Amino acid sequence: MKKTVEPSNLEDILSSLGSNEARNIAISRLIGKVDLPAQMIDSAIKDYEKAGWYSDAAKVALRAGMIERAVKDYEKAEMYDLAAKIALKAGMTERAVEVYEKAEMYDLATKVALKAGMTEKAEKLYQRVIEDHEKAGRYSDAAKVALKAGMTERAEKLRELVELINKS
């Protein structure tokens, strides 16, 4: 059960701390334990963001139930897998796919998209993975992905190319 503290008392207590960093740490630890004004939480998050401490900002946002903001800050911290997992846990499947795609984690993006029934998106992602493998000269890998995606004709052509290369 959250404890109710008069806002003026809480502000007095927090303002007696020697720095913004100390106040922000206290605020992050008080979330869920006492009723904190939204502006106080938002201010702590903004301070962390301004300092470039995006993972700390994300932790505070997550504790406060600000899921989208937590996802954005974890992205800024380049903690893409964690950002996507949080989005998934919150039921934000499309957002999770977007995060994985932004991080070029196409296998995970495709798996999530398929599981969610986003077949058109999954097909585009498979296409992207195949093209990336082709551009890197990994034709065998491209063929495997094409086969997995049900693109049997393309997979066969890629396999033929691999055989031709290997014969040389």
Phi and psi restraints in degrees (value plus and minus 20) as a CYANA .aco file:
   2 LYS   PHI     -92.8   -52.8
   2 LYS   PSI     118.8   158.8
   3 LYS   PHI    -108.8   -68.8
   3 LYS   PSI     117.4   157.4
   4 THR   PHI    -114.9   -74.9
   4 THR   PSI     104.7   144.7
   5 VAL   PHI    -141.8  -101.8
   5 VAL   PSI     116.8   156.8
   6 GLU   PHI     -79.3   -39.3
   6 GLU   PSI     111.5   151.5
   7 PRO   PHI     -72.6   -32.6
   7 PRO   PSI     -59.1   -19.1
   8 SER   PHI     -86.9   -46.9
   8 SER   PSI     -58.9   -18.9
   9 ASN   PHI     -84.9   -44.9
   9 ASN   PSI     -63.3   -23.3
  10 LEU   PHI     -83.9   -43.9
  10 LEU   PSI     -64.3   -24.3
  11 GLU   PHI     -82.8   -42.8
  11 GLU   PSI     -58.7   -18.7
  12 ASP   PHI     -82.8   -42.8
  12 ASP   PSI     -65.0   -25.0
  13 ILE   PHI     -81.7   -41.7
  13 ILE   PSI     -68.6   -28.6
  14 LEU   PHI     -88.1   -48.1
  14 LEU   PSI     -57.1   -17.1
  15 SER   PHI     -91.1   -51.1
  15 SER   PSI     -38.2     1.8
  16 SER   PHI     -95.7   -55.7
  16 SER   PSI     -33.1     6.9
  17 LEU   PHI     -92.2   -52.2
  17 LEU   PSI     129.1   169.1
  18 GLY   PHI     -93.4   -53.4
  18 GLY   PSI     -35.9     4.1
  19 SER   PHI    -172.4  -132.4
  19 SER   PSI     143.2   183.2
  20 ASN   PHI     -80.9   -40.9
  20 ASN   PSI     -58.6   -18.6
  21 GLU   PHI     -80.3   -40.3
  21 GLU   PSI     -64.1   -24.1
  22 ALA   PHI     -83.2   -43.2
  22 ALA   PSI     -61.8   -21.8
  23 ARG   PHI     -83.6   -43.6
  23 ARG   PSI     -63.1   -23.1
  24 ASN   PHI     -85.1   -45.1
  24 ASN   PSI     -58.3   -18.3
  25 ILE   PHI     -84.4   -44.4
  25 ILE   PSI     -64.5   -24.5
  26 ALA   PHI     -81.1   -41.1
  26 ALA   PSI     -64.5   -24.5
  27 ILE   PHI     -79.7   -39.7
  27 ILE   PSI     -65.6   -25.6
  28 SER   PHI     -83.1   -43.1
  28 SER   PSI     -52.1   -12.1
  29 ARG   PHI     -99.9   -59.9
  29 ARG   PSI     -42.1    -2.1
  30 LEU   PHI    -106.3   -66.3
  30 LEU   PSI     -37.0     3.0
  31 ILE   PHI     -78.0   -38.0
  31 ILE   PSI     109.0   149.0
  32 GLY   PHI      68.5   108.5
  32 GLY   PSI     -34.8     5.2
  33 LYS   PHI    -120.8   -80.8
  33 LYS   PSI     -55.2   -15.2
  34 VAL   PHI    -153.8  -113.8
  34 VAL   PSI     137.8   177.8
  35 ASP   PHI     -95.3   -55.3
  35 ASP   PSI      94.6   134.6
  36 LEU   PHI    -126.2   -86.2
  36 LEU   PSI     120.4   160.4
  37 PRO   PHI     -82.5   -42.5
  37 PRO   PSI     119.4   159.4
  38 ALA   PHI     -76.9   -36.9
  38 ALA   PSI     -57.0   -17.0
  39 GLN   PHI     -86.1   -46.1
  39 GLN   PSI     -50.2   -10.2
  40 MET   PHI     -88.1   -48.1
  40 MET   PSI     -63.8   -23.8
  41 ILE   PHI     -85.4   -45.4
  41 ILE   PSI     -65.6   -25.6
  42 ASP   PHI     -80.6   -40.6
  42 ASP   PSI     -59.4   -19.4
  43 SER   PHI     -83.8   -43.8
  43 SER   PSI     -61.8   -21.8
  44 ALA   PHI     -83.2   -43.2
  44 ALA   PSI     -63.6   -23.6
  45 ILE   PHI     -81.9   -41.9
  45 ILE   PSI     -65.9   -25.9
  46 LYS   PHI     -81.4   -41.4
  46 LYS   PSI     -59.6   -19.6
  47 ASP   PHI     -80.9   -40.9
  47 ASP   PSI     -65.1   -25.1
  48 TYR   PHI     -82.8   -42.8
  48 TYR   PSI     -61.8   -21.8
  49 GLU   PHI     -83.8   -43.8
  49 GLU   PSI     -64.5   -24.5
  50 LYS   PHI     -80.7   -40.7
  50 LYS   PSI     -54.7   -14.7
  51 ALA   PHI     -99.4   -59.4
  51 ALA   PSI     -27.0    13.0
  52 GLY   PHI      61.7   101.7
  52 GLY   PSI      -6.6    33.4
  53 TRP   PHI    -113.8   -73.8
  53 TRP   PSI      47.7    87.7
  54 TYR   PHI     -87.0   -47.0
  54 TYR   PSI     -53.4   -13.4
  55 SER   PHI     -88.8   -48.8
  55 SER   PSI     -55.1   -15.1
  56 ASP   PHI     -87.5   -47.5
  56 ASP   PSI     -61.9   -21.9
  57 ALA   PHI     -80.3   -40.3
  57 ALA   PSI     -62.0   -22.0
  58 ALA   PHI     -84.7   -44.7
  58 ALA   PSI     -60.1   -20.1
  59 LYS   PHI     -81.5   -41.5
  59 LYS   PSI     -63.6   -23.6
  60 VAL   PHI     -84.9   -44.9
  60 VAL   PSI     -66.3   -26.3
  61 ALA   PHI     -79.6   -39.6
  61 ALA   PSI     -62.1   -22.1
  62 LEU   PHI     -84.5   -44.5
  62 LEU   PSI     -65.2   -25.2
  63 ARG   PHI     -80.2   -40.2
  63 ARG   PSI     -52.4   -12.4
  64 ALA   PHI    -105.9   -65.9
  64 ALA   PSI     -20.2    19.8
  65 GLY   PHI      61.7   101.7
  65 GLY   PSI      -4.0    36.0
  66 MET   PHI    -114.6   -74.6
  66 MET   PSI      55.9    95.9
  67 ILE   PHI     -82.4   -42.4
  67 ILE   PSI     -71.0   -31.0
  68 GLU   PHI     -80.3   -40.3
  68 GLU   PSI     -60.9   -20.9
  69 ARG   PHI     -86.0   -46.0
  69 ARG   PSI     -58.5   -18.5
  70 ALA   PHI     -82.6   -42.6
  70 ALA   PSI     -64.2   -24.2
  71 VAL   PHI     -79.9   -39.9
  71 VAL   PSI     -66.7   -26.7
  72 LYS   PHI     -80.6   -40.6
  72 LYS   PSI     -63.3   -23.3
  73 ASP   PHI     -90.1   -50.1
  73 ASP   PSI     -56.0   -16.0
  74 TYR   PHI     -85.7   -45.7
  74 TYR   PSI     -54.5   -14.5
  75 GLU   PHI     -82.8   -42.8
  75 GLU   PSI     -65.6   -25.6
  76 LYS   PHI     -81.9   -41.9
  76 LYS   PSI     -50.8   -10.8
  77 ALA   PHI    -101.7   -61.7
  77 ALA   PSI     -18.9    21.1
  78 GLU   PHI      40.4    80.4
  78 GLU   PSI      13.0    53.0
  79 MET   PHI    -123.9   -83.9
  79 MET   PSI      44.4    84.4
  80 TYR   PHI     -83.7   -43.7
  80 TYR   PSI     -62.1   -22.1
  81 ASP   PHI     -82.1   -42.1
  81 ASP   PSI     -64.0   -24.0
  82 LEU   PHI     -84.4   -44.4
  82 LEU   PSI     -62.3   -22.3
  83 ALA   PHI     -79.6   -39.6
  83 ALA   PSI     -65.0   -25.0
  84 ALA   PHI     -86.9   -46.9
  84 ALA   PSI     -61.0   -21.0
  85 LYS   PHI     -83.5   -43.5
  85 LYS   PSI     -59.4   -19.4
  86 ILE   PHI     -85.2   -45.2
  86 ILE   PSI     -62.9   -22.9
  87 ALA   PHI     -80.9   -40.9
  87 ALA   PSI     -63.6   -23.6
  88 LEU   PHI     -81.7   -41.7
  88 LEU   PSI     -66.5   -26.5
  89 LYS   PHI     -79.9   -39.9
  89 LYS   PSI     -51.8   -11.8
  90 ALA   PHI    -105.9   -65.9
  90 ALA   PSI     -18.2    21.8
  91 GLY   PHI      62.0   102.0
  91 GLY   PSI      -4.1    35.9
  92 MET   PHI    -117.9   -77.9
  92 MET   PSI      47.7    87.7
  93 THR   PHI     -81.1   -41.1
  93 THR   PSI     -67.8   -27.8
  94 GLU   PHI     -80.4   -40.4
  94 GLU   PSI     -57.6   -17.6
  95 ARG   PHI     -86.7   -46.7
  95 ARG   PSI     -59.7   -19.7
  96 ALA   PHI     -82.9   -42.9
  96 ALA   PSI     -63.4   -23.4
  97 VAL   PHI     -80.8   -40.8
  97 VAL   PSI     -62.9   -22.9
  98 GLU   PHI     -79.5   -39.5
  98 GLU   PSI     -63.6   -23.6
  99 VAL   PHI     -84.8   -44.8
  99 VAL   PSI     -68.4   -28.4
 100 TYR   PHI     -80.0   -40.0
 100 TYR   PSI     -59.8   -19.8
 101 GLU   PHI     -85.3   -45.3
 101 GLU   PSI     -63.2   -23.2
 102 LYS   PHI     -79.9   -39.9
 102 LYS   PSI     -56.0   -16.0
 103 ALA   PHI    -104.4   -64.4
 103 ALA   PSI     -17.0    23.0
 104 GLU   PHI      39.6    79.6
 104 GLU   PSI      13.3    53.3
 105 MET   PHI    -118.8   -78.8
 105 MET   PSI      47.0    87.0
 106 TYR   PHI     -86.2   -46.2
 106 TYR   PSI     -54.0   -14.0
 107 ASP   PHI     -79.9   -39.9
 107 ASP   PSI     -68.1   -28.1
 108 LEU   PHI     -86.2   -46.2
 108 LEU   PSI     -60.8   -20.8
 109 ALA   PHI     -79.7   -39.7
 109 ALA   PSI     -62.1   -22.1
 110 THR   PHI     -86.3   -46.3
 110 THR   PSI     -65.1   -25.1
 111 LYS   PHI     -79.3   -39.3
 111 LYS   PSI     -65.7   -25.7
 112 VAL   PHI     -84.6   -44.6
 112 VAL   PSI     -63.9   -23.9
 113 ALA   PHI     -82.1   -42.1
 113 ALA   PSI     -64.7   -24.7
 114 LEU   PHI     -82.9   -42.9
 114 LEU   PSI     -65.5   -25.5
 115 LYS   PHI     -80.7   -40.7
 115 LYS   PSI     -52.9   -12.9
 116 ALA   PHI    -107.3   -67.3
 116 ALA   PSI     -20.1    19.9
 117 GLY   PHI      60.2   100.2
 117 GLY   PSI      -2.4    37.6
 118 MET   PHI    -111.0   -71.0
 118 MET   PSI      46.5    86.5
 119 THR   PHI     -84.8   -44.8
 119 THR   PSI     -58.5   -18.5
 120 GLU   PHI     -84.1   -44.1
 120 GLU   PSI     -62.7   -22.7
 121 LYS   PHI     -85.3   -45.3
 121 LYS   PSI     -62.8   -22.8
 122 ALA   PHI     -81.3   -41.3
 122 ALA   PSI     -59.9   -19.9
 123 GLU   PHI     -82.4   -42.4
 123 GLU   PSI     -63.3   -23.3
 124 LYS   PHI     -83.4   -43.4
 124 LYS   PSI     -58.4   -18.4
 125 LEU   PHI     -87.7   -47.7
 125 LEU   PSI     -62.8   -22.8
 126 TYR   PHI     -78.0   -38.0
 126 TYR   PSI     -64.5   -24.5
 127 GLN   PHI     -77.1   -37.1
 127 GLN   PSI     -63.7   -23.7
 128 ARG   PHI     -82.9   -42.9
 128 ARG   PSI     -64.3   -24.3
 129 VAL   PHI     -83.0   -43.0
 129 VAL   PSI     -64.0   -24.0
 130 ILE   PHI     -80.3   -40.3
 130 ILE   PSI     -67.0   -27.0
 131 GLU   PHI     -82.6   -42.6
 131 GLU   PSI     -60.0   -20.0
 132 ASP   PHI     -82.8   -42.8
 132 ASP   PSI     -64.0   -24.0
 133 HIS   PHI     -81.8   -41.8
 133 HIS   PSI     -62.1   -22.1
 134 GLU   PHI     -83.0   -43.0
 134 GLU   PSI     -65.4   -25.4
 135 LYS   PHI     -81.8   -41.8
 135 LYS   PSI     -49.0    -9.0
 136 ALA   PHI    -109.8   -69.8
 136 ALA   PSI     -19.5    20.5
 137 GLY   PHI      57.7    97.7
 137 GLY   PSI      -4.8    35.2
 138 ARG   PHI    -115.9   -75.9
 138 ARG   PSI      49.9    89.9
 139 TYR   PHI     -88.0   -48.0
 139 TYR   PSI     -53.6   -13.6
 140 SER   PHI     -84.9   -44.9
 140 SER   PSI     -63.3   -23.3
 141 ASP   PHI     -84.8   -44.8
 141 ASP   PSI     -60.6   -20.6
 142 ALA   PHI     -81.1   -41.1
 142 ALA   PSI     -60.3   -20.3
 143 ALA   PHI     -84.3   -44.3
 143 ALA   PSI     -61.1   -21.1
 144 LYS   PHI     -82.3   -42.3
 144 LYS   PSI     -63.9   -23.9
 145 VAL   PHI     -86.5   -46.5
 145 VAL   PSI     -62.5   -22.5
 146 ALA   PHI     -80.3   -40.3
 146 ALA   PSI     -61.7   -21.7
 147 LEU   PHI     -84.9   -44.9
 147 LEU   PSI     -64.2   -24.2
 148 LYS   PHI     -79.7   -39.7
 148 LYS   PSI     -54.7   -14.7
 149 ALA   PHI    -103.4   -63.4
 149 ALA   PSI     -22.0    18.0
 150 GLY   PHI      63.0   103.0
 150 GLY   PSI      -5.2    34.8
 151 MET   PHI    -115.4   -75.4
 151 MET   PSI      49.3    89.3
 152 THR   PHI     -83.7   -43.7
 152 THR   PSI     -58.5   -18.5
 153 GLU   PHI     -83.9   -43.9
 153 GLU   PSI     -65.1   -25.1
 154 ARG   PHI     -86.0   -46.0
 154 ARG   PSI     -60.6   -20.6
 155 ALA   PHI     -80.3   -40.3
 155 ALA   PSI     -62.1   -22.1
 156 GLU   PHI     -84.6   -44.6
 156 GLU   PSI     -62.3   -22.3
 157 LYS   PHI     -84.3   -44.3
 157 LYS   PSI     -58.1   -18.1
 158 LEU   PHI     -87.4   -47.4
 158 LEU   PSI     -59.3   -19.3
 159 ARG   PHI     -83.5   -43.5
 159 ARG   PSI     -60.5   -20.5
 160 GLU   PHI     -81.5   -41.5
 160 GLU   PSI     -61.1   -21.1
 161 LEU   PHI     -81.9   -41.9
 161 LEU   PSI     -63.0   -23.0
 162 VAL   PHI     -80.6   -40.6
 162 VAL   PSI     -63.0   -23.0
 163 GLU   PHI     -82.6   -42.6
 163 GLU   PSI     -62.1   -22.1
 164 LEU   PHI     -83.0   -43.0
 164 LEU   PSI     -62.7   -22.7
 165 ILE   PHI     -85.0   -45.0
 165 ILE   PSI     -62.4   -22.4
 166 ASN   PHI     -90.0   -50.0
 166 ASN   PSI     -45.1    -5.1
 167 LYS   PHI     -94.2   -54.2
 167 LYS   PSI     -46.3    -6.3
